[in-house]
Amino acid sequence: MCRQAAGDIRVISATALALPLASHFVSRCDRMGKALKTVFLCDYLRLESLRREIHEGLQVIENWNSANDFILYGKGGEFASNRLENQELLMLSLHLLQVSLVYVNTLMVQQVLADPDWRGRLTAVDLRALSPLKWQHINSYGTFTLNMSERLPLA
C-alpha cells in the first residue's frame, strides 16, 4: 500500500502540472499532501528507527521547553507584559541566557571528557545521552558564590 501511494503521488504531481492553474491545482495539492501523510504514517509504523528518531527529537524539544520554564519561572513561564517591546526584550534575554548556559555547560562537559578516566568509563549510549542543556546545577533564586580573584577556565 505504501509503494502504491508513492506511485500515486508521482501521478498526481505530473497531472497537476498539466491542469489549468486555478481550478484543480489546489485539490490536487491537497490529495498529494494526504498521500504524503499516508506514506509517512506507513513508514512510521514500519520503521522502529524512525519512531526512535522522532521520539528523541521530541525529548530535545521538551528539554528546551523545561529550560524556558526554569529560566522564566515567574508567571508559569509566560510573558508578564502585553507590550511587544517588552516581549521582544524578554525573548532576546531568554535566548542569551540559553546560549550562555549551553556554552558554559559545553565547556564543563569537555573538561570531564578530557579526563582519561571518564573517557574509558562512558559507553556510546552514555555519550549520546550527554546534553549541554542542563540547569539542575543552577541556583534559581539568584544567590551565586563567585570567586572574583579567579578566572573561569573557559578555554
N, C-alpha and C positions, 0 to 999 in steps of 0.2 A: 504494500500500500504506500509506503514512504517513497519508493522509487517511482511509482506511478504519479504521485503528487509532484515530485521534482520534474518529471516529464511534462506534466500539465502546466507547470509554471513557465517552462520554455515556450510552450504553445501559446499560452495566454500573452506572454510578453511579445512574441512575434506578431500575433494578430492585433495587439493593442496599438502597435506602431503603424499598422495599415489602416486603422479606422480614422474617421473624422475626429479631430481633437476634442470637440466639446462633448458629444453625447455619450459614447460608450467607454471612453478612456477612464473615467472615474470609476465606473462599475468594474472594469477590468482590473484596475489597480486594487480595488477592494477585494476582488476574488484572488488576485495574486498575493495580497497580504494574508488572507485566510489560508491559502495553500502553504505559504512560508511558515506560518504559525503551526500548521499541521506537521510539516516536516520537522520543525524544531521540537515539537512535543514528542514525535516518534523517536527522534534522536535522544531526547532527554530520558524517555522511558527505557530505551535500549542500551545506552552507554552509561555505565557507572562512573567513568572518568569525567564525563560532562556534568553529571549530578554533583560529583565531589568538587569540581572546579567552581560551579555556581554557588555551592554551599560555602566554600572557603571565601569567595568574593563577598558574599552576604555577611560573613563573620567580620571581615575587614570593615565594611560599612557600619555595622553595628558597633564595632570598637570605636570608630571615629565619632559616631553619634554619642556614645558614652563619654568620650573625651570632651565633646562640646557641652554635655550636661554637667560634667565635672567643672569645667572652666567657668561656665555661666550658671553656677549653682543657684543663684538668686532667681526668683520668679519661675522656678521649674525649667530653667534653660531658655526661657522666652525673652524676647526683647522687651525692655521696660518702657520704651518710648514709641510713639507713633510717628515721630518726626523722621523723615527719610535721612537727613544728615546724621542724626544720632545712630540710626540703624546701620548706616554705612560705616561709621566710625567704629561701632561695636564689632561688626563683621570683620573689618580690617584688623582690629586689635586681636580678635579671636584667631585669625589666620596667622598673625605674627607670633602669638603665644604657641600655637600648634607647631609651627615651623621651628621655633626656638626649642620647644620641648623635644621634638623629634631629633633635632641636631645634637643637643646635649646627650640624649639617650643613645644615639648612634655612637657618639664618642665613647660613652661608658661601655657599650656592648663591644666595641672594637678593642678596648683595653682588656676586657675579660677574655676575648677570643685570642688576643695576642699571647696570653699566658699558655705555655705548652701543656700544663696540667689540664686545663679546661679543653684544649683542642683535642686531646685524646679521649676525654670523657663524653663529649657530646656526639650523639648519633645524627644521622641525616634527618631524622624526624625532629630531633631537638633543634637543629639549626633551622629547619623550615618553620618551626613554631616561633622563632625569635622575631620580635617586632619592636621597633623603636618607639611605638606609640603606647607607652605605659605611663601611668600617673599615680600609681599606688605609693610611690616614694615621695610624692609631693604633699606638702602640708597645705591643705586648702584654706586654712584660717589666717594665713598671712604672716606667721611667725617663722622667720628663716634665720638660721645662725650662719653668719658669714665670717670667715677669717680674712679680713681685708689686707693682711700683710702677706698673704699667699695667693699666687695666681692659680686659676683653674688650668689643669693640663689639657688645653684644647687642641693641641697639635699632635 
